[in-house]
Amino acid sequence: MQGGPAKVKLASVVLAAGQGTRMKSTLPKVLHPLFAKPMVQYVVETLLALKPEKTIIVTGVNGEMIRDTLRNFPVSFAVQKEPKGTGDALKSAIQKLRGFTGTLLVVSGDTPLIKAATLQAFLKLHRKNRNDLSLISFIAGGAHSYGRIVREGNKLNAIVEDKDADEEQKKIPEVNSGIYAIEAPLLKLLNKISINRAKGEYYLTDIVGIAVGTGCRAGAFLLGNENELTGINTRRDLYRAVHYLRDEIASGFMDNGVTFIDKTSVFVHPESLIGTETIIYPNVHIEGRTFIGSGCIVYPNSRIIDSTIGNNVIIKDSTVIESSVINEGASIGPFAHLRPGSVIGKQAKIGNFVEVKKSVIGNGTKASHLSYLGDAEIGEQVNIGAGTITCNYDGKIKHKTLIEDNVFIGSDTQLVAPVRIGKGAYVGAGSTITKDVPPFDLAISRTAQKNIEKWALKRQSKLGKGGRADRKK
């Protein structure tokens, strides 16, 4: 029985050795982040979605930071020992490709917005046309320094770099994206690339003219758009990329039933998810791996990082939530701060100027104002009065406060951990609790009130007879 078509072999190379001097930074260019994720990581994740046999990252000699950033990805590394251009950079990866006989996909590490769907369409066209070499081109608008695509009719003839282009060539709107598909036998043509004496570099773009001159099939395919394919070389480029990605992400959520009052002021990280019927107000930042359920409302100036938000949760103005879980129907804020490790129960309320740290708050429990709850386990239907503090740190270690179900904590209470408040107990306002409170007890810790008769009048009389008030005159 004859089998199906043989699987086409694919390998990929990411060119990431550029120093990025125009970034004015000591950080390697490809490590500059979009939404807290290095741009090279976007590129690698996109390539890995294509399931290549191998992916090689070409770094410079000081590429330790790049290798460390990508240490958890199934990639290998090659080193370009001297910054001699993109042609030399690809040659640095050849040793890692020994024995490979398929299609090599070459992508720059500074093109984080490239989509897997675009690359898949590109490879399909490359194979359909049986090309030996293909590249993605696009139409560039405004002033730029991209290499121009030179054709004879529809046939790709060469790429001319901007600095080498004459006046007529500079008018060509079709430009090179720097993304190539190269059949493995053509890699030997890298040795025929001559050094550009003005720059002292070997341009990978020259391989097109060499390939055409030796009778190879070469093609350029207009795919994607300028925003998707633009390389990031400056902070201005990075700014534009961030805002383009922001708009793409917000538009995708709107298409799936999320309302943005002003999407131009909201930043949602690519790894975050938002459920249908949720409303996002202006100036909201949703960062990292955050999951927001359906029917939620996130009011202005809030920031949510690496957190899980259940359905029908209300997050009021100017709230910060970090690495926490908020369950269905809870209300948070305004001006609340949930620090890492906080779990808020269903229908619970964390009100204005309440800080919660590494604590579990039970279903229906309320801490409405001006409290600090740290290292605590609080049961269901508990009332936390205004000004309550769990005193969890003794200068050396953190201690836990345990509050069982249906407890009432009066205002201005200090709970000095370790301490347990039993089920149904009451704590009187203004108490400092240092011992466990049994279930259903009332705990009061106050000094006896003493009223000194006519004290204010005596003080005024004293000040009038040479006291402090007279001395000021």
Helices and strands as residue ranges (DSSP letters): E 10-15, G 21-23, G 29-31, E 33-34, E 37-38, H 39-48, E 54-59, H 64-69, E 76-79, H 86-92, G 94-97, E 103-108, H 116-128, E 133-139, E 148-152, E 155-160, G 162-164, H 167-170, E 174-183, G 184-192, H 206-213, E 218-222, H 226-229, H 235-255, E 259-260, G 263-265, E 267-268, E 273-274, E 279-280, E 285-287, E 291-292, E 297-298, E 303-305, E 308-309, E 314-315, E 320-322, E 325-326, E 331-332, E 337-338, E 343-344, E 349-352, E 355-357, E 360-361, E 366-369, E 372-374, E 376-378, E 383-384, E 389-391, E 401-403, E 408-409, E 414-416, E 419-421, E 426-427, E 432-433, E 442-443, H 455-464, H 468-471
